[in-house]
Amino acid sequence: MQAKPTKSVNVELEKAIDRLLKEVMKDPNATITDKTKVIDRALKLEAIKQKMDEPDEASGFDDDD
């Protein structure tokens, strides 16, 4: 029996979104649209991370039968 590979979010992606969020929020010239787009990306990443942590979420997709 083969062990399932551990799923995780790309660390570089997390760092890039975190850095972008900090930069855009500090930028006085950034529009509210710019800021909300970056916030949306950060929230989507967190949602993906939470889904990956749920043990039964999408378990049927990895079946090779």
CNS distance restraints for C-alpha pairs under 8 A (distance, minus, plus):
assign (resid   7 and name CA) (resid  52 and name CA) 7.00 0.50 0.50
assign (resid   8 and name CA) (resid  49 and name CA) 7.52 0.50 0.50
assign (resid   8 and name CA) (resid  52 and name CA) 7.33 0.50 0.50
assign (resid   9 and name CA) (resid  13 and name CA) 7.52 0.50 0.50
assign (resid   9 and name CA) (resid  14 and name CA) 7.35 0.50 0.50
assign (resid   9 and name CA) (resid  49 and name CA) 6.83 0.50 0.50
assign (resid  10 and name CA) (resid  14 and name CA) 6.49 0.50 0.50
assign (resid  11 and name CA) (resid  15 and name CA) 6.24 0.50 0.50
assign (resid  12 and name CA) (resid  16 and name CA) 6.07 0.50 0.50
assign (resid  13 and name CA) (resid  17 and name CA) 6.19 0.50 0.50
assign (resid  14 and name CA) (resid  18 and name CA) 6.11 0.50 0.50
assign (resid  14 and name CA) (resid  45 and name CA) 7.79 0.50 0.50
assign (resid  15 and name CA) (resid  19 and name CA) 6.03 0.50 0.50
assign (resid  16 and name CA) (resid  20 and name CA) 6.02 0.50 0.50
assign (resid  17 and name CA) (resid  21 and name CA) 5.99 0.50 0.50
assign (resid  17 and name CA) (resid  38 and name CA) 7.60 0.50 0.50
assign (resid  17 and name CA) (resid  41 and name CA) 7.36 0.50 0.50
assign (resid  17 and name CA) (resid  42 and name CA) 6.37 0.50 0.50
assign (resid  18 and name CA) (resid  22 and name CA) 6.34 0.50 0.50
assign (resid  18 and name CA) (resid  42 and name CA) 7.43 0.50 0.50
assign (resid  19 and name CA) (resid  23 and name CA) 6.16 0.50 0.50
assign (resid  20 and name CA) (resid  24 and name CA) 5.99 0.50 0.50
assign (resid  20 and name CA) (resid  38 and name CA) 7.16 0.50 0.50
assign (resid  21 and name CA) (resid  25 and name CA) 6.10 0.50 0.50
assign (resid  21 and name CA) (resid  35 and name CA) 7.75 0.50 0.50
assign (resid  21 and name CA) (resid  38 and name CA) 5.82 0.50 0.50
assign (resid  21 and name CA) (resid  39 and name CA) 6.81 0.50 0.50
assign (resid  21 and name CA) (resid  42 and name CA) 7.62 0.50 0.50
assign (resid  22 and name CA) (resid  26 and name CA) 6.30 0.50 0.50
assign (resid  23 and name CA) (resid  27 and name CA) 6.17 0.50 0.50
assign (resid  24 and name CA) (resid  30 and name CA) 6.28 0.50 0.50
assign (resid  24 and name CA) (resid  34 and name CA) 7.39 0.50 0.50
assign (resid  24 and name CA) (resid  35 and name CA) 6.16 0.50 0.50
assign (resid  24 and name CA) (resid  38 and name CA) 7.63 0.50 0.50
assign (resid  25 and name CA) (resid  30 and name CA) 7.59 0.50 0.50
assign (resid  25 and name CA) (resid  35 and name CA) 6.44 0.50 0.50
assign (resid  30 and name CA) (resid  34 and name CA) 5.96 0.50 0.50
assign (resid  30 and name CA) (resid  35 and name CA) 6.74 0.50 0.50
assign (resid  31 and name CA) (resid  35 and name CA) 6.38 0.50 0.50
assign (resid  32 and name CA) (resid  36 and name CA) 6.07 0.50 0.50
assign (resid  33 and name CA) (resid  37 and name CA) 6.12 0.50 0.50
assign (resid  34 and name CA) (resid  38 and name CA) 6.49 0.50 0.50
assign (resid  35 and name CA) (resid  39 and name CA) 6.22 0.50 0.50
assign (resid  36 and name CA) (resid  40 and name CA) 5.97 0.50 0.50
assign (resid  37 and name CA) (resid  41 and name CA) 6.33 0.50 0.50
assign (resid  38 and name CA) (resid  42 and name CA) 6.31 0.50 0.50
assign (resid  39 and name CA) (resid  43 and name CA) 6.16 0.50 0.50
assign (resid  40 and name CA) (resid  44 and name CA) 6.11 0.50 0.50
assign (resid  41 and name CA) (resid  45 and name CA) 6.22 0.50 0.50
assign (resid  42 and name CA) (resid  46 and name CA) 6.35 0.50 0.50
assign (resid  43 and name CA) (resid  47 and name CA) 6.21 0.50 0.50
assign (resid  44 and name CA) (resid  48 and name CA) 6.21 0.50 0.50
assign (resid  45 and name CA) (resid  49 and name CA) 6.23 0.50 0.50
assign (resid  46 and name CA) (resid  50 and name CA) 6.21 0.50 0.50
assign (resid  47 and name CA) (resid  51 and name CA) 6.21 0.50 0.50
assign (resid  48 and name CA) (resid  52 and name CA) 6.19 0.50 0.50
assign (resid  49 and name CA) (resid  53 and name CA) 6.39 0.50 0.50
assign (resid  50 and name CA) (resid  54 and name CA) 6.60 0.50 0.50
assign (resid  51 and name CA) (resid  57 and name CA) 6.63 0.50 0.50
assign (resid  52 and name CA) (resid  57 and name CA) 7.38 0.50 0.50
assign (resid  55 and name CA) (resid  59 and name CA) 7.68 0.50 0.50
assign (resid  58 and name CA) (resid  62 and name CA) 7.94 0.50 0.50
assign (resid  59 and name CA) (resid  63 and name CA) 7.77 0.50 0.50
